[in-house]
Amino acid sequence: PDTITYNSVTSACEKAGQWENAVRIFHVMTRQMLEANTRTFSAAISACEKAGMWMQALQLFVWMTDRNVQLGIITYNAAISACEKGGKWKKVLQLFNEMGQCRV
C-alpha cells in the first residue's frame, strides 16, 4: 500500500467514527516509512476530534508541525474543534491566532 491507500483507509475510519483505528492505521503507515501528508494528519486529527479525544488530536497536530507538514484550514479547524470539545479555550484562541499568523 502507498500513501494514497493509507489516506483512504484513515479517512474511512474517520467517517465511520473509528478514531482508534484511524490512529492505528496512521501509525502503521509511519512505521512503514511512508510519508504522512496533510490529508493523512487531517483525517486522523478529525477522527480524534469527532470522538472527543482532544488530547490525541493535539498530539497529532504537534507531530504534524514538528515534521513540517503543511498545515491547512481543515487541520486547524479539526484541532480547534477538538480543543473546544475538551473545554480548552486558551488553546482554541492560541490555534486561532496561529492561523492568522500563518495566513491559513
All heavy atoms as an XYZ file, in Angstrom:
818
protein
N       0.825     -1.212      0.000
C       0.000      0.000      0.000
C       0.867      1.273      0.000
O       1.944      1.281      0.577
C      -0.800     -0.100      1.287
C      -0.636     -1.500      1.785
C       0.590     -2.032      1.147
N       0.364      2.309     -0.631
C       1.081      3.585     -0.670
C       0.342      4.615      0.191
O      -0.650      4.307      0.840
C       1.249      4.065     -2.109
C      -0.080      4.318     -2.824
O      -1.147      4.206     -2.179
O      -0.045      4.626     -4.022
N       0.847      5.845      0.175
C       0.263      6.920      0.991
C      -1.207      7.146      0.646
O      -2.030      7.333      1.540
C       1.070      8.222      0.811
O       2.419      7.986      1.224
C       0.493      9.362      1.630
N      -1.542      7.097     -0.623
C      -2.932      7.321     -1.044
C      -3.850      6.259     -0.431
O      -4.938      6.574      0.066
C      -3.045      7.340     -2.581
C      -2.290      8.556     -3.126
C      -4.499      7.352     -3.031
C      -2.086      8.546     -4.624
N      -3.397      5.016     -0.428
C      -4.196      3.934      0.155
C      -4.384      4.149      1.653
O      -5.510      4.031      2.177
C      -3.509      2.576     -0.099
O      -3.292      2.424     -1.498
C      -4.362      1.432      0.427
N      -3.298      4.474      2.345
C      -3.397      4.721      3.783
C      -4.295      5.915      4.082
O      -5.063      5.904      5.045
C      -2.013      4.914      4.404
C      -1.320      3.617      4.725
C      -0.353      3.093      3.885
C      -1.641      2.904      5.885
C       0.285      1.900      4.176
C      -1.013      1.712      6.189
C      -0.047      1.210      5.333
O       0.576      0.032      5.633
N      -4.206      6.960      3.253
C      -5.086      8.117      3.434
C      -6.550      7.705      3.301
O      -7.404      8.143      4.081
C      -4.759      9.208      2.416
C      -3.489      9.947      2.722
O      -2.891      9.776      3.773
N      -3.052     10.769      1.789
N      -6.849      6.868      2.323
C      -8.224      6.421      2.109
C      -8.740      5.621      3.293
O      -9.873      5.817      3.747
C      -8.305      5.570      0.839
O      -7.994      6.342     -0.291
N      -7.908      4.722      3.813
C      -8.325      3.896      4.941
C      -8.498      4.757      6.195
O      -9.482      4.607      6.932
C      -7.325      2.744      5.177
C      -7.654      1.982      6.449
C      -7.306      1.808      3.979
N      -7.563      5.677      6.439
C      -7.658      6.568      7.603
C      -8.917      7.416      7.508
O      -9.644      7.577      8.487
C      -6.402      7.456      7.719
O      -5.253      6.620      7.771
C      -6.443      8.319      8.958
N      -9.200      7.927      6.322
C     -10.400      8.739      6.115
C     -11.670      7.914      6.303
O     -12.651      8.391      6.904
C     -10.361      9.349      4.715
O     -11.470     10.178      4.504
N     -11.665      6.680      5.825
C     -12.833      5.810      6.014
C     -13.071      5.542      7.498
O     -14.226      5.551      7.960
C     -12.638      4.502      5.254
N     -11.998      5.317      8.236
C     -12.128      5.110      9.686
C     -12.687      6.353     10.361
O     -13.545      6.267     11.247
C     -10.775      4.734     10.299
S     -10.189      3.094      9.837
N     -12.200      7.503      9.934
C     -12.699      8.768     10.497
C     -14.195      8.896     10.263
O     -14.960      9.182     11.185
C     -11.969      9.943      9.851
C     -12.487     11.293     10.280
C     -12.759     12.240      9.133
O     -12.174     12.079      8.053
O     -13.587     13.149      9.344
N     -14.635      8.642      9.035
C     -16.051      8.786      8.692
C     -16.926      7.771      9.429
O     -18.099      8.028      9.691
C     -16.230      8.672      7.185
C     -15.684      9.881      6.463
C     -15.856      9.783      4.968
C     -15.419     11.081      4.334
N     -14.244     10.983      3.532
N     -16.346      6.621      9.763
C     -17.093      5.580     10.471
C     -17.044      5.754     11.985
O     -17.608      4.946     12.724
C     -16.541      4.207     10.102
N     -16.369      6.810     12.447
C     -16.281      7.063     13.880
C     -15.314      6.131     14.593
O     -15.413      5.938     15.797
N     -14.387      5.598     13.853
C     -13.405      4.658     14.396
C     -12.074      5.359     14.639
O     -11.073      5.095     13.974
C     -13.226      3.485     13.415
C     -14.477      2.692     13.190
C     -14.876      1.917     14.426
O     -14.057      1.286     15.071
N     -16.150      1.977     14.759
N     -12.039      6.250     15.633
C     -10.842      7.059     15.857
C      -9.631      6.199     16.207
O      -8.521      6.485     15.746
C     -11.095      8.129     16.924
C     -11.091      7.608     18.325
C     -12.150      7.127     19.028
C      -9.961      7.512     19.188
N     -11.753      6.730     20.278
C     -10.406      6.960     20.410
C      -8.610      7.836     19.064
C      -9.564      6.727     21.483
C      -7.766      7.606     20.132
C      -8.239      7.059     21.328
N      -9.824      5.147     16.990
C      -8.687      4.306     17.374
C      -8.077      3.612     16.162
O      -6.858      3.526     16.036
C      -9.101      3.278     18.424
C      -9.415      3.932     19.767
C     -10.084      2.976     20.735
O     -11.038      2.282     20.320
O      -9.647      2.944     21.891
N      -8.925      3.132     15.271
C      -8.419      2.509     14.042
C      -7.761      3.521     13.133
O      -6.753      3.220     12.491
C      -9.540      1.765     13.309
C      -9.881      0.460     13.970
O      -9.005     -0.230     14.495
N     -11.152      0.105     13.968
N      -8.303      4.727     13.061
C      -7.682      5.774     12.245
C      -6.268      6.072     12.735
O      -5.328      6.158     11.940
C      -8.535      7.046     12.263
N      -6.117      6.194     14.040
C      -4.792      6.480     14.615
C      -3.875      5.269     14.447
O      -2.692      5.416     14.131
C      -4.916      6.904     16.093
C      -3.558      7.007     16.758
C      -5.674      8.236     16.192
N      -4.413      4.079     14.615
C      -3.603      2.868     14.453
C      -3.083      2.761     13.016
O      -1.893      2.509     12.790
C      -4.422      1.625     14.812
C      -3.614      0.331     14.766
C      -4.469     -0.875     15.151
N      -5.615     -1.087     14.275
C      -5.547     -1.618     13.045
N      -4.389     -1.978     12.544
N      -6.645     -1.785     12.329
N      -3.958      2.968     12.045
C      -3.548      2.923     10.635
C      -2.509      4.001     10.355
O      -1.526      3.766      9.645
C      -4.783      3.087      9.705
C      -5.729      1.896      9.850
C      -4.370      3.296      8.261
C      -5.149      0.560      9.448
N      -2.708      5.171     10.928
C      -1.740      6.264     10.783
C      -0.361      5.817     11.268
O       0.657      6.023     10.596
C      -2.225      7.488     11.564
C      -1.244      8.611     11.595
C      -1.196      9.532     10.575
C      -0.362      8.747     12.649
C      -0.280     10.568     10.601
C       0.553      9.771     12.687
C       0.592     10.683     11.657
N      -0.309      5.190     12.436
C       0.974      4.749     12.994
C       1.586      3.602     12.196
O       2.802      3.553     12.024
C       0.819      4.379     14.466
C       0.649      5.567     15.350
N       1.597      6.562     15.470
C      -0.372      5.939     16.154
C       1.171      7.487     16.305
N      -0.024      7.135     16.730
N       0.752      2.713     11.686
C       1.264      1.644     10.822
C       1.929      2.262      9.596
O       3.022      1.860      9.188
C       0.128      0.682     10.402
C       0.571     -0.242      9.272
C      -0.359     -0.121     11.597
N       1.281      3.254      9.036
C       1.819      3.933      7.860
C       3.188      4.528      8.143
O       4.121      4.368      7.359
C       0.851      5.022      7.412
C       1.340      5.817      6.256
S       0.221      7.183      5.940
C       1.184      8.075      4.752
N       3.314      5.215      9.261
C       4.596      5.869      9.559
C       5.680      4.831      9.865
O       6.845      5.054      9.546
C       4.463      6.880     10.718
O       3.975      6.227     11.882
C       3.543      8.025     10.339
N       5.293      3.698     10.462
C       6.279      2.628     10.696
C       6.730      1.996      9.387
O       7.826      1.449      9.303
C       5.709      1.571     11.631
C       5.730      1.997     13.093
C       5.480      0.834     14.034
N       4.210      0.165     13.821
C       3.056      0.522     14.361
N       2.995      1.571     15.161
N       1.957     -0.149     14.111
N       5.890      2.075      8.360
C       6.234      1.556      7.036
C       7.151      2.524      6.284
O       7.499      2.280      5.141
C       4.964      1.325      6.213
C       4.009      0.324      6.778
C       4.459     -1.100      6.552
O       5.140     -1.393      5.590
N       4.085     -1.973      7.456
N       7.492      3.622      6.973
C       8.366      4.660      6.403
C       7.729      5.398      5.219
O       8.411      5.918      4.352
C       9.720      4.095      5.980
C      10.456      3.405      7.112
S      10.582      4.458      8.539
C      12.313      4.515      8.760
N       6.398      5.431      5.210
C       5.697      6.220      4.205
C       5.495      7.628      4.744
O       5.297      7.819      5.942
C       4.348      5.588      3.868
C       4.428      4.256      3.133
C       3.049      3.614      3.065
C       4.994      4.442      1.740
N       5.531      8.591      3.870
C       5.423      9.993      4.245
C       3.965     10.375      4.510
O       3.132     10.331      3.609
C       5.984     10.868      3.124
C       6.160     12.318      3.497
C       7.291     12.542      4.477
O       8.289     11.796      4.434
O       7.181     13.478      5.283
N       3.665     10.708      5.749
C       2.330     11.208      6.087
C       2.217     12.644      5.579
O       3.128     13.449      5.772
C       2.111     11.154      7.595
N       1.112     12.951      4.920
C       0.925     14.293      4.381
C      -0.244     14.995      5.083
O      -0.794     14.481      6.060
C       0.735     14.234      2.862
C      -0.445     13.389      2.439
O      -1.416     13.223      3.177
N      -0.387     12.840      1.240
N      -0.608     16.150      4.592
C      -1.676     16.937      5.210
C      -2.975     16.134      5.296
O      -3.665     16.168      6.319
C      -1.908     18.240      4.419
O      -0.680     18.957      4.353
C      -2.956     19.122      5.074
N      -3.300     15.383      4.260
C      -4.537     14.590      4.260
C      -4.501     13.510      5.329
O      -5.502     13.248      5.995
C      -4.755     13.937      2.906
C      -5.240     14.884      1.869
C      -5.602     14.105      0.659
N      -6.858     14.658      0.175
C      -7.347     14.409     -0.997
N      -6.747     13.573     -1.800
N      -8.463     14.967     -1.377
N      -3.338     12.865      5.468
C      -3.196     11.800      6.457
C      -3.443     12.337      7.856
O      -4.241     11.789      8.624
C      -1.778     11.197      6.407
O      -1.375     10.974      5.065
C      -1.695      9.907      7.186
N      -2.716     13.411      8.182
C      -2.841     14.008      9.508
C      -4.253     14.536      9.737
O      -4.829     14.341     10.807
C      -1.822     15.140      9.689
C      -0.462     14.678     10.099
C       0.544     14.529      9.169
C      -0.168     14.402     11.434
C       1.815     14.108      9.547
C       1.089     13.994     11.825
C       2.089     13.844     10.881
N      -4.811     15.206      8.734
C      -6.142     15.796      8.899
C      -7.190     14.735      9.181
O      -8.063     14.933     10.040
C      -6.527     16.601      7.654
O      -5.710     17.739      7.544
N      -7.124     13.603      8.487
C      -8.101     12.536      8.721
C      -7.964     11.973     10.129
O      -8.972     11.759     10.820
C      -7.933     11.430      7.680
N      -6.737     11.747     10.573
C      -6.527     11.202     11.922
C      -6.941     12.212     12.996
O      -7.586     11.844     13.988
C      -5.069     10.793     12.100
N      -6.606     13.475     12.795
C      -6.983     14.520     13.754
C      -8.508     14.669     13.793
O      -9.102     14.776     14.866
C      -6.284     15.858     13.418
C      -4.785     15.741     13.689
C      -6.892     17.017     14.212
C      -3.948     16.888     13.138
N      -9.143     14.650     12.635
C     -10.605     14.761     12.582
C     -11.276     13.581     13.259
O     -12.299     13.743     13.937
C     -11.078     14.858     11.129
O     -10.708     16.089     10.575
N     -10.720     12.391     13.098
C     -11.282     11.208     13.758
C     -11.235     11.375     15.271
O     -12.209     11.089     15.969
C     -10.517      9.956     13.333
N     -10.107     11.869     15.770
C      -9.977     12.105     17.213
C     -10.928     13.201     17.671
O     -11.577     13.082     18.717
C      -8.528     12.484     17.557
S      -7.355     11.139     17.319
N     -11.030     14.249     16.895
C     -11.923     15.370     17.229
C     -13.363     14.907     17.340
O     -14.064     15.217     18.301
C     -11.787     16.460     16.160
C     -12.753     17.607     16.319
C     -14.025     17.434     15.506
O     -13.961     16.915     14.377
O     -15.099     17.826     16.020
N     -13.823     14.110     16.370
C     -15.209     13.649     16.362
C     -15.522     12.746     17.553
O     -16.661     12.676     18.005
C     -15.514     12.932     15.054
C     -15.600     13.891     13.884
C     -15.830     13.172     12.583
C     -15.893     14.211     11.461
N     -15.976     13.563     10.145
N     -14.488     12.063     18.053
C     -14.675     11.170     19.203
C     -14.454     11.897     20.529
O     -14.559     11.285     21.589
C     -13.714      9.988     19.096
N     -14.155     13.194     20.469
C     -13.912     13.955     21.692
C     -12.552     13.682     22.315
O     -12.342     13.971     23.492
N     -11.640     13.147     21.539
C     -10.300     12.818     22.023
C      -9.350     13.978     21.728
O      -8.463     13.894     20.887
C      -9.821     11.514     21.367
C     -10.778     10.341     21.549
S     -11.196      9.977     23.259
C      -9.656      9.369     23.864
N      -9.561     15.082     22.445
C      -8.830     16.313     22.160
C      -7.328     16.151     22.379
O      -6.532     16.707     21.627
C      -9.386     17.471     22.989
C      -9.160     17.340     24.458
C      -9.977     16.745     25.363
C      -8.021     17.797     25.184
N      -9.425     16.797     26.616
C      -8.218     17.441     26.536
C      -6.855     18.475     24.821
C      -7.290     17.740     27.526
C      -5.922     18.775     25.813
C      -6.150     18.404     27.142
N      -6.923     15.415     23.383
C      -5.503     15.281     23.660
C      -4.786     14.535     22.531
O      -3.714     14.939     22.091
C      -5.270     14.563     24.989
C      -3.834     14.676     25.488
S      -3.621     13.971     27.129
C      -4.417     15.236     28.106
N      -5.397     13.479     22.029
C      -4.813     12.739     20.921
C      -4.774     13.594     19.656
O      -3.796     13.547     18.889
C      -5.592     11.441     20.659
C      -5.389     10.391     21.709
C      -6.214     10.605     22.980
O      -6.942     11.596     23.128
N      -6.113      9.674     23.916
N      -5.832     14.373     19.440
C      -5.862     15.265     18.285
C      -4.718     16.275     18.355
O      -4.021     16.508     17.358
C      -7.203     15.990     18.203
N      -4.504     16.834     19.532
C      -3.414     17.806     19.681
C      -2.043     17.161     19.539
O      -1.130     17.772     18.983
C      -3.507     18.520     21.030
C      -4.429     19.711     21.088
C      -4.368     20.365     22.470
C      -4.114     20.731     20.019
N      -1.895     15.937     20.024
C      -0.620     15.240     19.856
C      -0.300     15.062     18.376
O       0.841     15.285     17.951
C      -0.649     13.880     20.557
C      -0.591     13.975     22.062
C      -0.808     12.629     22.749
O      -1.295     11.670     22.143
N      -0.454     12.571     24.020
N      -1.288     14.686     17.603
C      -1.080     14.544     16.160
C      -0.778     15.893     15.514
O       0.084     15.990     14.634
C      -2.309     13.904     15.508
C      -2.519     12.427     15.812
C      -3.927     11.998     15.409
C      -1.474     11.579     15.111
N      -1.468     16.930     15.961
C      -1.238     18.277     15.423
C       0.201     18.718     15.687
O       0.871     19.238     14.796
C      -2.237     19.258     16.047
C      -2.200     20.623     15.439
C      -2.932     20.917     14.300
C      -1.433     21.633     16.008
C      -2.897     22.184     13.733
C      -1.393     22.901     15.456
C      -2.133     23.174     14.312
N       0.675     18.494     16.900
C       2.059     18.863     17.251
C       3.044     18.043     16.431
O       4.033     18.572     15.917
C       2.304     18.695     18.770
C       3.775     18.795     19.114
C       1.505     19.730     19.549
N       2.766     16.760     16.288
C       3.637     15.898     15.496
C       3.695     16.401     14.055
O       4.739     16.416     13.422
C       3.128     14.466     15.561
C       4.070     13.427     15.034
C       5.400     13.593     14.717
C       3.787     12.066     14.745
N       5.936     12.412     14.275
C       4.956     11.452     14.278
C       2.630     11.303     14.858
C       5.012     10.121     13.911
C       2.698      9.969     14.491
C       3.871      9.392     14.019
N       2.563     16.840     13.555
C       2.484     17.379     12.198
C       3.373     18.609     12.044
O       4.126     18.732     11.073
C       1.027     17.728     11.888
C       0.767     18.178     10.494
S      -1.008     18.473     10.299
C      -1.064     18.859      8.570
N       3.296     19.516     13.011
C       4.116     20.732     12.929
C       5.595     20.397     13.107
O       6.453     21.000     12.448
C       3.673     21.787     13.962
O       3.748     21.240     15.270
C       2.264     22.260     13.702
N       5.909     19.430     13.970
C       7.298     19.023     14.169
C       7.906     18.442     12.901
O       9.109     18.566     12.675
C       7.420     17.988     15.294
C       7.189     18.577     16.670
O       7.177     19.823     16.806
O       7.007     17.786     17.619
N       7.074     17.816     12.084
C       7.545     17.206     10.836
C       7.460     18.170      9.648
O       7.699     17.777      8.516
C       6.746     15.954     10.528
C       7.053     14.829     11.476
C       6.238     13.608     11.139
N       6.697     12.498     11.942
C       7.075     11.342     11.446
N       7.025     11.123     10.163
N       7.494     10.382     12.244
N       7.081     19.411      9.929
C       6.978     20.442      8.887
C       6.007     20.073      7.769
O       6.231     20.409      6.610
C       8.354     20.788      8.312
C       9.244     21.417      9.336
O       8.813     22.257     10.110
N      10.501     20.993      9.374
N       4.943     19.367      8.145
C       3.887     19.069      7.179
C       3.013     20.312      7.081
O       2.691     20.943      8.088
C       3.057     17.845      7.622
C       1.909     17.579      6.659
C       3.952     16.619      7.755
N       2.641     20.668      5.860
C       1.866     21.885      5.640
C       0.530     21.828      6.379
O      -0.233     20.881      6.241
C       1.609     22.090      4.152
C       0.855     23.364      3.852
C       0.662     23.557      2.365
O       1.152     22.788      1.551
N      -0.069     24.584      2.010
N       0.281     22.847      7.169
C      -0.981     22.958      7.910
C      -2.022     23.622      7.021
O      -1.729     24.592      6.331
C      -0.779     23.795      9.174
C       0.209     23.214     10.188
C       0.552     24.258     11.227
C      -0.348     21.975     10.817
N      -3.224     23.087      7.061
C      -4.304     23.650      6.265
C      -5.486     24.014      7.135
O      -5.519     23.731      8.335
N      -6.457     24.625      6.520
C      -7.636     25.076      7.255
C      -8.402     23.908      7.871
O      -8.897     24.010      8.989
C      -8.553     25.941      6.356
C      -9.668     26.578      7.185
C      -9.176     25.148      5.248
C      -9.630     28.050      7.190
N      -8.463     22.783      7.162
C      -9.175     21.617      7.694
C      -8.477     21.106      8.949
O      -9.130     20.777      9.945
C      -9.281     20.510      6.619
C     -10.203     20.980      5.491
C      -9.778     19.197      7.224
C     -10.198     20.099      4.270
N      -7.161     21.064      8.912
C      -6.399     20.592     10.062
C      -6.581     21.517     11.258
O      -6.833     21.057     12.382
C      -4.899     20.495      9.712
O      -4.755     19.804      8.474
C      -4.134     19.768     10.790
N      -6.456     22.816     11.023
C      -6.655     23.781     12.112
C      -8.070     23.689     12.670
O      -8.267     23.695     13.886
C      -6.379     25.204     11.638
C      -4.973     25.663     11.883
C      -4.072     25.776     10.839
C      -4.533     26.005     13.154
C      -2.774     26.215     11.063
C      -3.245     26.439     13.394
C      -2.364     26.544     12.338
O      -1.079     26.965     12.559
N      -9.056     23.602     11.788
C     -10.445     23.541     12.254
C     -10.691     22.302     13.099
O     -11.391     22.374     14.122
C     -11.407     23.585     11.071
C     -11.543     24.975     10.493
O     -11.176     25.959     11.115
N     -12.049     25.049      9.279
N     -10.132     21.168     12.695
C     -10.299     19.939     13.476
C      -9.635     20.071     14.839
O     -10.203     19.669     15.868
C      -9.736     18.740     12.713
N      -8.431     20.638     14.870
C      -7.721     20.817     16.145
C      -8.471     21.799     17.045
O      -8.618     21.566     18.253
C      -6.291     21.293     15.897
N      -8.967     22.876     16.468
C      -9.736     23.864     17.239
C     -11.013     23.233     17.787
O     -11.348     23.408     18.958
C     -10.036     25.108     16.379
C      -8.753     25.935     16.208
C     -11.163     25.950     16.979
C      -8.848     27.046     15.185
N     -11.707     22.483     16.960
C     -12.940     21.835     17.405
C     -12.667     20.813     18.504
O     -13.431     20.708     19.469
C     -13.629     21.162     16.209
O     -14.837     20.593     16.601
N     -11.567     20.072     18.376
C     -11.198     19.102     19.414
C     -10.949     19.800     20.743
O     -11.408     19.340     21.798
C      -9.964     18.310     18.986
N     -10.247     20.915     20.693
C      -9.966     21.668     21.917
C     -11.240     22.259     22.509
O     -11.417     22.279     23.728
C      -8.947     22.770     21.641
S      -7.304     22.153     21.283
N     -12.127     22.715     21.648
C     -13.410     23.252     22.117
C     -14.195     22.173     22.850
O     -14.726     22.403     23.930
C     -14.203     23.795     20.919
C     -15.549     24.373     21.290
C     -16.666     23.348     21.193
O     -16.604     22.465     20.321
O     -17.598     23.425     22.016
N     -14.234     20.976     22.280
C     -14.961     19.873     22.913
C     -14.331     19.476     24.248
O     -15.021     18.999     25.141
C     -15.013     18.672     21.976
C     -15.963     18.880     20.829
C     -15.987     17.687     19.889
C     -16.963     17.962     18.756
N     -16.952     16.896     17.757
N     -13.026     19.694     24.360
C     -12.327     19.383     25.604
C     -12.324     20.528     26.596
O     -11.732     20.415     27.673
N     -12.971     21.646     26.224
C     -13.027     22.798     27.124
C     -11.702     23.532     27.255
O     -11.476     24.237     28.239
N     -10.854     23.416     26.264
C      -9.520     24.040     26.279
C      -9.550     25.364     25.495
O      -8.999     25.488     24.412
C      -8.474     23.077     25.691
C      -8.412     21.748     26.404
C      -8.017     21.949     27.844
C      -8.049     20.663     28.624
N      -7.899     20.870     30.043
N     -10.216     26.353     26.078
C     -10.449     27.623     25.389
C      -9.172     28.406     25.115
O      -9.062     29.061     24.078
C     -11.464     28.468     26.176
C     -12.803     27.841     26.074
C     -13.435     27.103     27.033
C     -13.650     27.819     24.933
N     -14.631     26.627     26.554
C     -14.789     27.053     25.260
C     -13.564     28.358     23.656
C     -15.828     26.830     24.368
C     -14.599     28.136     22.771
C     -15.706     27.391     23.127
N      -8.213     28.338     26.016
C      -6.945     29.041     25.764
C      -6.247     28.463     24.541
O      -5.689     29.203     23.732
C      -6.033     28.960     26.987
C      -6.492     29.818     28.135
C      -5.533     29.745     29.299
C      -6.058     30.579     30.462
N      -5.174     30.527     31.619
N      -6.291     27.156     24.399
C      -5.669     26.515     23.241
C      -6.433     26.851     21.969
O      -5.839     27.041     20.910
C      -5.606     24.994     23.453
C      -4.767     24.283     22.427
C      -3.307     24.704     22.521
C      -2.455     23.957     21.531
N      -1.071     24.410     21.514
N      -7.770     26.945     22.073
C      -8.583     27.353     20.922
C      -8.122     28.715     20.416
O      -7.880     28.904     19.217
C     -10.085     27.399     21.283
C     -10.893     28.122     20.216
C     -10.628     25.997     21.499
N      -7.976     29.650     21.338
C      -7.550     31.006     20.946
C      -6.128     31.012     20.414
O      -5.819     31.728     19.462
C      -7.703     31.956     22.134
C      -9.147     32.190     22.579
C      -9.179     33.024     23.849
C      -9.957     32.835     21.474
N      -5.259     30.207     21.007
C      -3.878     30.123     20.530
C      -3.835     29.603     19.084
O      -3.146     30.175     18.240
C      -3.070     29.204     21.436
C      -1.631     29.025     20.984
C      -0.887     27.969     21.797
O      -1.332     27.560     22.865
N       0.226     27.529     21.284
N      -4.574     28.539     18.818
C      -4.606     27.984     17.461
C      -5.213     28.970     16.474
O      -4.724     29.115     15.347
C      -5.389     26.665     17.450
C      -4.718     25.486     18.136
C      -5.701     24.330     18.289
C      -3.473     25.047     17.383
N      -6.252     29.670     16.899
C      -6.874     30.680     16.040
C      -5.875     31.777     15.681
O      -5.775     32.190     14.523
C      -8.106     31.268     16.739
C      -8.770     32.352     15.951
C      -9.516     32.046     14.827
C      -8.651     33.678     16.335
C     -10.135     33.050     14.093
C      -9.264     34.685     15.611
C     -10.005     34.374     14.482
N      -5.118     32.231     16.669
C      -4.111     33.260     16.411
C      -3.003     32.750     15.500
O      -2.526     33.479     14.624
C      -3.530     33.788     17.726
C      -4.516     34.641     18.484
O      -5.368     35.301     17.893
N      -4.434     34.612     19.800
N      -2.597     31.504     15.689
C      -1.579     30.901     14.814
C      -2.068     30.862     13.370
O      -1.289     31.105     12.447
C      -1.265     29.464     15.247
C      -0.348     29.354     16.420
C      -0.116     27.895     16.802
O      -0.240     26.982     15.941
O       0.179     27.657     17.996
N      -3.344     30.549     13.182
C      -3.909     30.510     11.830
C      -3.722     31.852     11.134
O      -3.324     31.904      9.978
C      -5.405     30.193     11.872
C      -5.735     28.762     12.041
S      -7.532     28.496     12.061
C      -7.935     28.669     10.352
N      -4.005     32.915     11.858
C      -3.852     34.256     11.283
C      -2.408     34.578     10.964
O      -2.106     35.156      9.916
N      -1.509     34.173     11.846
C      -0.088     34.441     11.614
C       0.457     33.636     10.444
O       1.318     34.095      9.714
C       0.720     34.128     12.880
C       0.432     35.085     14.024
C       1.026     34.612     15.351
O       1.602     33.547     15.434
N       0.850     35.420     16.370
N      -0.066     32.432     10.262
C       0.380     31.567      9.161
C      -0.400     31.841      7.880
O      -0.124     31.244      6.849
C       0.204     30.094      9.541
S       1.225     29.568     10.907
N      -1.390     32.715      7.968
C      -2.242     33.074      6.826
C      -2.967     31.870      6.247
O      -3.021     31.680      5.031
C      -1.447     33.810      5.768
C      -0.884     35.098      6.301
C       0.001     35.764      5.302
N       0.818     36.741      5.996
C       0.796     38.017      5.752
N       0.043     38.494      4.814
N       1.562     38.843      6.427
N      -3.484     31.061      7.145
C      -4.260     29.891      6.715
C      -5.706     30.311      6.570
O      -6.232     31.064      7.321
C      -4.129     28.747      7.747
C      -5.053     27.606      7.404
C      -2.704     28.274      7.820
